Amino acid sequence: MEKLKDIKLCVFDAYGTLFDINSVTKQYCEELGDIAEPFSNLWRSKQLEYSWLRSLMNRYEDFWCVTEASLDYALDYFNIKNEFFKINLLKAYENINCYEEVPTTLSKLNERGLLTAILSNASPSMLHMAIKNSKIDCHIDSCLSVDNLKIYKPHPTVYSLISEKYDLNKNEILFVSSNSWDVAGAKSFGFNVSWINRFNNKKEVLPFECDIELKSLMDLPNIL
């Protein structure tokens, strides 16, 4: 397997990379029935769409507000009129689970003396809850949110937060994401990038490709 040299810091995207977005709706498969998967996919796609639109319009709201608004859209799209169900879904999002391999992977990186950080579109409170619920706080050296800038990834100023935080060259930083649009943004900024392609998605038709594609975070220590 191809390896990257001189990496001192691994920066992770949060949702979809460390934290399993689908774990939220999986708790309510019985209530959602056949629409569970399309409901989850629509909620996520609208969440991203609304964050990008707000960036383009210079109308920032934090990611929790965007998450609730996109949930409202999904509920309306599937004609679900149940405020109690909405509240439960939002509570489940607050207690989102990490992927099974995350604690072990982070632990291995720590053992090798690598720094680990999170760079996310999520608000600080969302990240705090997700990290605490997943019990990975002891493995993360720093957690950076776009909330300080009031603009969302993949805007280049977001990735610059890492360069401002750490006195490292870009070639000493590995950015890790399962989101192909995030991969393109980080690569465009100049980071080494690993794409965690868990679901065998097609590559984006963009001029910024990842350096290494992996199927799981479990494989990450093997490339460093």
Backbone bond lengths (Angstrom), bond angles and torsions (degrees), N, CA, C in turn:
res aa  C-N    CA-C-N  psi(-1)  N-CA   C-N-CA  omega(-1)  CA-C   N-CA-C  phi
1 M - - - 1.462 - - 1.533 109.64 -
2 E 1.304 116.23 136.96 1.460 121.89 179.04 1.525 110.06 -59.84
3 K 1.345 116.23 143.00 1.455 120.70 -179.40 1.520 111.01 -121.52
4 L 1.336 115.16 152.10 1.450 121.51 174.43 1.521 108.81 -103.92
5 K 1.328 116.36 136.89 1.456 121.09 -177.54 1.528 111.17 -103.27
6 D 1.321 115.78 155.28 1.466 123.73 170.94 1.527 114.33 69.69
7 I 1.334 117.94 15.22 1.458 119.98 179.14 1.530 110.00 -75.32
8 K 1.332 114.90 129.68 1.461 120.70 178.81 1.524 112.65 -117.14
9 L 1.327 116.29 -19.28 1.463 121.90 -176.76 1.521 110.38 -137.51
10 C 1.334 116.71 129.64 1.465 122.57 172.42 1.527 108.33 -108.09
11 V 1.317 115.91 121.78 1.462 121.95 179.94 1.523 108.71 -109.54
12 F 1.329 115.76 126.67 1.458 120.48 -175.65 1.526 111.53 -110.78
13 D 1.320 115.11 137.03 1.456 120.28 162.14 1.531 106.89 -67.47
14 A 1.322 117.16 157.10 1.467 120.25 -175.76 1.527 112.63 -93.75
15 Y 1.330 116.90 -73.45 1.464 121.12 -171.38 1.529 112.37 -77.69
16 G 1.313 114.34 122.75 1.458 121.16 -176.74 1.516 112.25 94.51
17 T 1.342 116.52 -18.72 1.462 121.19 179.78 1.523 110.36 -106.10
18 L 1.326 116.24 -59.95 1.468 120.48 174.30 1.522 111.65 -91.34
19 F 1.325 116.02 -40.12 1.468 121.49 -173.99 1.526 111.33 -107.96
20 D 1.323 114.53 133.97 1.466 122.33 -174.57 1.522 110.81 -83.13
21 I 1.314 116.04 102.15 1.465 121.34 -178.92 1.524 111.82 -59.39
22 N 1.318 116.26 -39.14 1.463 120.16 -177.46 1.526 113.28 -69.48
23 S 1.337 116.92 -14.48 1.463 119.35 178.86 1.526 111.34 -65.08
24 V 1.329 116.65 -22.05 1.468 120.56 179.95 1.517 110.66 -67.55
25 T 1.334 116.73 -53.59 1.459 119.67 -177.09 1.532 112.42 -78.40
26 K 1.339 116.91 -19.69 1.472 119.38 177.16 1.523 111.53 -60.21
27 Q 1.324 116.03 -28.57 1.462 120.71 179.09 1.527 112.05 -68.92
28 Y 1.339 115.74 -16.57 1.464 120.03 -175.66 1.526 111.73 -125.03
29 C 1.318 115.71 32.98 1.467 120.51 179.28 1.525 111.60 -61.39
30 E 1.318 116.12 -37.63 1.471 119.60 -178.50 1.516 110.47 -65.13
31 E 1.347 116.76 -43.12 1.461 120.28 -179.86 1.528 111.76 -69.31
32 L 1.327 117.07 -36.69 1.463 121.01 -176.89 1.528 113.18 -85.07
33 G 1.312 116.37 -26.49 1.463 120.23 177.47 1.514 112.62 61.41
34 D 1.323 117.14 -132.45 1.466 122.72 -175.34 1.526 113.70 -67.06
35 I 1.322 116.63 -17.83 1.474 118.28 -177.60 1.531 112.24 -93.09
36 A 1.320 118.76 5.18 1.469 121.54 -175.54 1.527 112.09 -54.65
37 E 1.341 116.57 -50.31 1.461 119.42 -177.84 1.523 112.69 -68.79
38 P 1.363 119.09 -50.56 1.466 117.96 178.43 1.528 113.17 -62.98
39 F 1.334 117.37 -31.29 1.461 120.96 176.90 1.526 110.05 -63.93
40 S 1.326 116.28 -47.90 1.458 121.21 179.50 1.518 111.44 -61.79
41 N 1.334 116.57 -42.58 1.465 121.25 -179.85 1.524 111.83 -65.01
42 L 1.339 116.57 -40.07 1.465 120.12 -179.87 1.520 110.45 -68.46
43 W 1.313 116.89 -43.12 1.464 120.96 177.83 1.529 110.03 -56.06
44 R 1.317 116.68 -47.08 1.459 121.23 -178.85 1.526 111.79 -66.98
45 S 1.323 117.93 -43.89 1.465 119.90 -177.61 1.526 111.09 -65.02
46 K 1.333 116.65 -38.55 1.462 120.18 177.76 1.523 111.22 -69.91
47 Q 1.324 116.84 -34.85 1.460 121.38 176.74 1.527 110.22 -58.36
48 L 1.323 116.33 -46.42 1.458 120.75 178.34 1.528 111.59 -68.64
49 E 1.320 116.09 -44.78 1.463 120.37 -178.55 1.519 110.99 -59.36
50 Y 1.330 116.99 -44.87 1.461 120.40 -178.89 1.527 111.70 -66.60
51 S 1.340 117.47 -34.71 1.471 119.38 178.43 1.535 110.08 -66.75
52 W 1.321 116.90 -42.40 1.466 120.01 -179.87 1.528 111.40 -68.22
53 L 1.329 116.89 -41.38 1.465 120.29 178.79 1.523 110.98 -62.38
54 R 1.315 116.31 -40.58 1.463 119.51 179.27 1.524 111.30 -65.97
55 S 1.325 116.58 -35.36 1.463 119.59 175.79 1.526 110.95 -64.89
56 L 1.318 116.12 -45.84 1.463 120.68 -178.55 1.530 111.88 -65.59
57 M 1.327 116.68 -34.95 1.461 121.17 -179.76 1.522 112.93 -86.74
58 N 1.355 115.26 -3.22 1.469 120.08 -176.18 1.526 110.90 56.61
59 R 1.346 115.46 43.20 1.467 122.50 -179.64 1.526 108.93 -126.15
60 Y 1.297 115.98 66.42 1.460 121.06 -174.78 1.530 112.77 -66.93
61 E 1.314 115.21 135.10 1.455 124.28 162.02 1.521 106.28 -132.34
62 D 1.328 116.72 149.84 1.461 117.04 -175.50 1.525 110.83 -68.10
63 F 1.327 114.80 165.77 1.461 121.35 -169.67 1.526 112.73 -65.97
64 W 1.323 117.30 -24.66 1.461 118.72 176.69 1.526 110.23 -67.83
65 C 1.329 116.74 -41.74 1.471 120.49 177.08 1.525 110.56 -63.25
66 V 1.329 116.33 -41.62 1.464 121.20 177.96 1.525 110.77 -64.36
67 T 1.328 116.47 -40.10 1.471 121.25 179.16 1.529 111.02 -63.00
68 E 1.318 116.64 -42.14 1.470 120.26 179.31 1.526 111.47 -68.86
69 A 1.330 116.73 -40.75 1.466 120.17 179.58 1.524 111.09 -64.29
70 S 1.315 117.17 -40.42 1.467 120.44 179.69 1.531 111.08 -70.48
71 L 1.326 116.19 -31.47 1.465 119.50 174.22 1.529 110.12 -66.91
72 D 1.316 116.73 -41.46 1.467 120.23 176.98 1.528 110.77 -57.74
73 Y 1.333 116.06 -40.90 1.462 119.71 178.72 1.526 110.55 -63.10
74 A 1.332 116.89 -46.75 1.468 120.83 -178.61 1.516 111.71 -62.84
75 L 1.324 116.43 -41.53 1.474 120.33 178.26 1.523 110.60 -62.92
76 D 1.327 116.43 -42.62 1.464 120.12 179.66 1.522 110.91 -67.93
77 Y 1.342 116.70 -39.22 1.466 121.09 -179.27 1.525 110.82 -60.27
78 F 1.328 115.93 -40.77 1.464 120.27 -179.09 1.527 112.49 -95.24
79 N 1.343 115.37 12.51 1.461 122.47 174.78 1.537 112.20 55.14
80 I 1.329 115.57 44.64 1.464 121.42 177.03 1.523 107.91 -100.04
81 K 1.315 116.19 112.61 1.464 122.04 -178.39 1.531 108.50 -110.41
82 N 1.308 115.93 81.19 1.467 120.28 -175.67 1.528 108.86 -151.19
83 E 1.329 116.23 98.25 1.458 120.87 -176.98 1.529 111.82 -65.00
84 F 1.332 116.27 -34.98 1.463 120.64 179.21 1.529 110.33 -64.67
85 F 1.332 116.67 -39.36 1.466 121.42 178.13 1.523 110.25 -64.72
86 K 1.320 116.71 -40.86 1.464 121.16 177.67 1.528 110.48 -60.43
87 I 1.316 116.45 -46.10 1.467 121.06 179.98 1.519 110.67 -59.97
88 N 1.324 116.68 -41.80 1.468 120.75 179.77 1.527 112.10 -65.20
89 L 1.333 116.64 -38.99 1.458 120.08 178.49 1.534 111.12 -65.14
90 L 1.314 116.10 -40.44 1.460 119.63 178.60 1.531 110.94 -67.48
91 K 1.322 116.86 -37.66 1.470 120.31 176.32 1.532 110.34 -63.69
92 A 1.331 115.62 -39.53 1.461 120.18 178.35 1.523 110.37 -63.95
93 Y 1.334 117.09 -36.48 1.459 120.58 178.49 1.521 110.75 -65.57
94 E 1.331 116.07 -35.10 1.465 120.03 177.36 1.531 110.95 -64.09
95 N 1.328 116.05 -27.77 1.467 121.61 -177.60 1.524 111.83 -111.14
96 I 1.311 115.50 36.98 1.460 121.66 -177.72 1.532 110.86 -60.36
97 N 1.309 116.55 147.51 1.468 122.25 -179.04 1.524 111.03 -98.00
98 C 1.318 116.17 149.52 1.466 119.71 172.36 1.523 108.98 -84.44
99 Y 1.318 115.98 162.35 1.463 120.03 174.45 1.522 109.29 -65.54
100 E 1.309 115.76 151.29 1.462 121.88 -172.09 1.529 113.11 -56.54
101 E 1.330 116.48 -36.35 1.464 120.04 -174.07 1.526 114.01 -82.49
102 V 1.323 117.98 -6.99 1.465 121.37 -172.19 1.535 113.87 -61.35
103 P 1.349 120.49 -52.62 1.469 119.10 -178.41 1.525 113.54 -58.51
104 T 1.328 116.61 -42.19 1.467 120.19 -179.47 1.525 111.26 -65.54
105 T 1.325 116.59 -43.27 1.464 120.86 179.80 1.522 111.05 -61.98
106 L 1.320 116.73 -47.29 1.463 120.32 -179.77 1.524 111.11 -63.22
107 S 1.320 115.46 -39.80 1.467 120.18 179.02 1.528 111.11 -60.69
108 K 1.332 117.17 -42.19 1.464 121.57 179.22 1.526 111.26 -64.42
109 L 1.313 116.10 -38.50 1.462 119.59 178.30 1.531 110.50 -66.92
110 N 1.342 115.73 -41.15 1.470 120.09 176.97 1.519 111.38 -60.13
111 E 1.330 115.62 -42.06 1.467 120.51 -178.39 1.528 111.69 -62.78
112 R 1.315 116.44 -28.56 1.467 121.02 179.22 1.527 112.38 -84.62
113 G 1.322 116.13 -0.44 1.453 120.34 178.77 1.510 114.66 83.07
114 L 1.336 116.93 13.84 1.459 120.82 178.72 1.527 110.80 -83.06
115 L 1.318 115.84 140.86 1.458 120.56 173.34 1.522 109.36 -77.11
116 T 1.324 116.95 149.17 1.467 121.02 178.82 1.525 109.35 -131.93
117 A 1.315 115.44 137.65 1.463 120.65 -179.24 1.524 109.80 -142.93
118 I 1.322 115.04 160.48 1.466 121.95 173.64 1.520 108.01 -116.18
119 L 1.324 116.00 135.92 1.468 122.56 172.47 1.519 106.83 -126.55
120 S 1.325 116.44 115.15 1.463 119.05 -168.69 1.521 112.83 -139.69
121 N 1.328 114.05 154.58 1.458 121.58 170.90 1.524 112.36 -73.35
122 A 1.303 116.63 -16.40 1.464 121.23 -175.80 1.521 111.73 -68.91
123 S 1.313 115.24 155.29 1.456 120.80 176.11 1.528 109.40 -71.19
124 P 1.333 118.55 157.92 1.464 120.84 178.68 1.526 113.48 -55.65
125 S 1.326 118.01 -38.91 1.461 120.16 -178.99 1.526 111.54 -67.72
126 M 1.327 117.10 -38.35 1.465 121.04 176.88 1.525 110.43 -62.82
127 L 1.315 116.15 -44.92 1.460 120.53 -179.27 1.528 111.17 -65.25
128 H 1.323 115.67 -41.36 1.467 119.53 178.88 1.519 110.55 -59.29
129 M 1.335 117.01 -45.16 1.462 120.39 -179.08 1.520 111.79 -65.92
130 A 1.335 116.81 -41.80 1.470 120.89 -178.41 1.525 110.98 -66.24
131 I 1.321 116.56 -42.77 1.462 120.89 -179.93 1.522 110.97 -66.50
132 K 1.329 116.24 -43.72 1.462 120.90 -179.80 1.518 110.99 -65.29
133 N 1.344 116.96 -43.97 1.462 121.11 -178.77 1.524 111.63 -64.45
134 S 1.336 116.15 -34.19 1.464 121.04 -178.81 1.528 112.67 -86.74
135 K 1.339 115.46 -6.09 1.476 121.37 177.70 1.532 112.49 58.36
136 I 1.333 115.79 43.58 1.464 119.64 179.09 1.523 111.44 -116.63
137 D 1.321 117.74 9.94 1.456 121.00 -177.41 1.527 112.59 -59.24
138 C 1.327 116.76 -31.81 1.467 120.40 -179.58 1.530 112.47 -71.70
139 H 1.326 116.91 -13.51 1.467 121.09 -177.57 1.528 113.49 -101.84
140 I 1.342 117.52 -5.62 1.455 121.41 -174.92 1.526 110.04 -110.05
141 D 1.322 116.83 123.51 1.463 120.89 -178.22 1.527 112.75 -80.04
142 S 1.322 117.22 -34.09 1.462 119.97 178.43 1.521 109.94 -154.99
143 C 1.317 114.48 156.11 1.468 120.74 -177.92 1.525 108.00 -135.26
144 L 1.326 116.17 116.41 1.459 121.82 -175.44 1.528 110.70 -113.63
145 S 1.320 115.17 133.98 1.462 121.70 -177.95 1.524 110.29 -117.92
146 V 1.326 115.57 148.44 1.466 120.89 176.42 1.525 111.41 -68.07
147 D 1.321 116.53 -11.77 1.461 120.71 -176.68 1.528 111.73 -57.84
148 N 1.325 116.97 -26.75 1.468 120.59 178.26 1.532 111.88 -68.95
149 L 1.338 116.00 -26.88 1.465 120.57 -176.14 1.526 112.99 -101.51
150 K 1.329 116.45 -22.24 1.468 122.12 -177.26 1.526 112.25 65.53
151 I 1.322 115.27 36.86 1.462 121.77 173.74 1.525 107.99 -153.62
152 Y 1.323 116.55 150.49 1.462 120.86 -172.12 1.529 113.14 -99.92
153 K 1.346 114.56 154.86 1.467 119.32 166.47 1.527 108.06 -58.40
154 P 1.339 116.75 146.05 1.467 128.70 13.62 1.528 115.41 -97.26
155 H 1.336 118.66 32.10 1.464 119.05 176.75 1.533 109.21 -63.06
156 P 1.335 118.19 134.88 1.466 120.79 -174.07 1.527 114.62 -60.32
157 T 1.337 118.00 -27.15 1.459 118.79 179.95 1.521 112.11 -64.32
158 V 1.330 116.69 -24.78 1.466 119.80 178.06 1.525 110.44 -68.06
159 Y 1.309 116.73 -46.00 1.469 120.12 179.90 1.531 111.40 -66.40
160 S 1.327 116.40 -25.96 1.465 119.47 178.84 1.525 111.75 -68.16
161 L 1.333 118.01 -17.41 1.468 120.40 175.84 1.523 111.05 -57.98
162 I 1.329 115.79 -34.63 1.468 120.49 179.08 1.525 110.39 -67.35
163 S 1.320 116.52 -44.97 1.467 120.83 -179.74 1.525 111.21 -65.04
164 E 1.332 116.95 -32.37 1.459 121.03 178.30 1.527 111.64 -73.90
165 K 1.326 115.89 -32.98 1.459 120.91 -177.71 1.531 111.73 -77.46
166 Y 1.334 116.74 -38.78 1.457 121.37 -173.40 1.520 111.10 -118.66
167 D 1.319 115.76 132.61 1.460 121.57 178.33 1.528 108.91 -84.37
168 L 1.329 114.39 71.54 1.455 121.09 -178.00 1.524 109.67 -133.35
169 N 1.319 115.72 153.09 1.458 119.96 171.93 1.524 109.14 -75.76
170 K 1.316 116.21 154.63 1.466 119.75 -178.98 1.519 112.39 -60.16
171 N 1.332 116.87 -31.42 1.462 119.43 -179.15 1.535 112.33 -73.64
172 E 1.348 116.97 -6.83 1.461 121.96 176.92 1.518 111.86 -97.79
173 I 1.328 116.17 3.46 1.467 122.02 -176.77 1.526 109.83 -117.29
174 L 1.325 115.62 132.66 1.467 121.72 173.50 1.512 108.67 -113.96
175 F 1.316 116.29 121.79 1.459 121.75 176.05 1.528 108.18 -97.29
176 V 1.334 115.87 133.52 1.465 121.51 -174.39 1.520 109.34 -123.64
177 S 1.329 116.52 124.25 1.470 120.44 179.96 1.522 110.70 -151.12
178 S 1.315 115.28 149.11 1.465 120.99 173.66 1.523 111.05 -94.65
179 N 1.337 116.89 -6.84 1.459 121.93 -178.22 1.525 109.93 -94.85
180 S 1.314 116.64 117.74 1.468 120.26 -173.99 1.522 112.24 -63.34
181 W 1.326 118.08 -33.30 1.469 120.49 177.22 1.527 111.14 -66.44
182 D 1.326 116.17 -33.36 1.460 122.44 177.84 1.532 110.33 -72.44
183 V 1.311 115.17 -37.72 1.467 120.97 175.07 1.528 109.60 -58.14
184 A 1.324 116.15 -47.54 1.469 120.60 -179.78 1.521 110.85 -62.29
185 G 1.329 116.76 -41.88 1.461 120.36 -179.62 1.517 112.70 -63.51
186 A 1.339 116.11 -44.83 1.466 120.84 -179.18 1.526 111.51 -68.24
187 K 1.323 116.30 -38.57 1.471 120.12 179.18 1.526 110.57 -68.85
188 S 1.322 116.55 -39.91 1.461 120.76 176.67 1.525 110.75 -60.22
189 F 1.335 116.52 -34.79 1.465 121.16 179.21 1.527 111.57 -71.67
190 G 1.337 116.65 -25.41 1.454 119.88 176.44 1.510 116.47 117.00
191 F 1.345 117.19 5.81 1.458 120.36 177.92 1.522 111.49 -78.50
192 N 1.339 116.85 156.65 1.459 121.10 160.28 1.521 106.18 -67.56
193 V 1.316 116.61 141.79 1.471 118.91 -175.33 1.527 111.29 -136.90
194 S 1.336 114.43 134.96 1.467 121.17 171.44 1.519 108.76 -114.86
195 W 1.317 115.38 127.70 1.466 121.80 178.11 1.524 108.74 -97.37
196 I 1.332 116.55 120.40 1.461 121.67 176.18 1.529 107.47 -90.78
197 N 1.305 115.40 94.47 1.470 121.14 -174.41 1.531 109.85 -96.08
198 R 1.327 115.83 73.89 1.467 122.48 -176.10 1.526 113.16 -62.93
199 F 1.322 116.51 -32.83 1.459 120.17 -169.65 1.525 113.08 -111.44
200 N 1.333 116.37 22.02 1.463 121.49 176.46 1.523 112.74 53.14
201 N 1.321 115.54 45.35 1.457 120.10 178.10 1.526 111.10 -74.77
202 K 1.317 116.15 156.06 1.455 121.48 177.38 1.533 109.75 -75.50
203 K 1.330 115.56 150.87 1.455 120.07 177.30 1.523 110.09 -69.57
204 E 1.333 114.45 146.06 1.454 119.71 174.74 1.532 109.19 -71.18
205 V 1.311 116.33 148.83 1.466 120.85 177.38 1.528 107.16 -89.49
206 L 1.317 114.70 74.47 1.457 123.23 -179.09 1.529 108.79 -136.08
207 P 1.321 118.43 155.53 1.473 120.39 -175.61 1.520 114.39 -81.32
208 F 1.341 117.99 13.58 1.458 120.91 -177.26 1.521 109.56 -126.09
209 E 1.325 116.28 92.83 1.457 121.31 -177.13 1.521 110.97 -98.16
210 C 1.325 115.21 156.39 1.456 120.33 178.67 1.530 110.83 -66.85
211 D 1.322 115.24 160.93 1.463 120.49 175.13 1.523 110.93 -81.00
212 I 1.331 115.36 -39.34 1.463 120.73 -179.73 1.523 109.74 -141.23
213 E 1.337 115.79 130.89 1.462 121.85 176.72 1.527 109.02 -103.15
214 L 1.336 115.66 130.51 1.461 121.63 179.60 1.524 109.99 -125.68
215 K 1.316 115.88 156.66 1.463 121.17 179.18 1.525 112.08 -89.25
216 S 1.327 116.17 -20.72 1.457 120.37 -176.04 1.530 109.38 -155.81
217 L 1.307 116.01 155.62 1.468 120.11 174.12 1.519 111.92 -64.29
218 M 1.311 117.10 -20.74 1.474 121.42 178.85 1.522 110.83 -57.29
219 D 1.334 116.61 -30.32 1.467 120.90 -176.29 1.528 112.39 -83.44
220 L 1.328 116.89 -9.56 1.466 120.09 -173.27 1.532 113.27 -60.70
221 P 1.333 119.84 -47.79 1.478 118.66 180.00 1.535 113.23 -58.94
222 N 1.315 117.15 -24.33 1.470 120.69 -177.61 1.519 113.62 -73.49
223 I 1.341 117.23 -16.14 1.463 119.71 -178.91 1.527 112.32 -100.19
224 L 1.330 116.57 2.61 1.468 120.41 -176.97 1.519 111.28 -115.34
